[in-house]
């Protein structure tokens, strides 16, 4: 499943591109995308697989549960945990970057 997760985010890169961005904004967006990919690569496989199936392959919670042999509640719990984990990590990154910009 790890290969599925890694490939799915590489193939979905076009979702992050916005043709209306100027070069500086495009560079910032690519840096954010790379940071996201790095964070996802560090996830425990059980979180990465549900994240990929939900958002890259657009599987329903029930489809993910059936595929992985777990309950829908477990799928929802894993999704909630991984979203919270990523949110905390990105908030920390933003706080660190803002501190350096203020200097």
C-alpha angles and dihedrals in degrees: 000000000000090000089051091053095047094046095044093059093046091051092047093056091107088068089070096052120098116187091205095065123107117232094266092050091046090053091050090049092051090050090051090049091051091049089051091050091050091050092048092049089057094052121110107261094245089061097039093053095053090045092053094044092049102043107021100037096026095227117168120243089254093051091050091048092050093046094049097036094239134115125269089243089057090050091051092047092051092047092049092049095048093047090050092047093050091045092054093047093049092046089053091049092050091049091051093047092048090052091055093046092054092058 
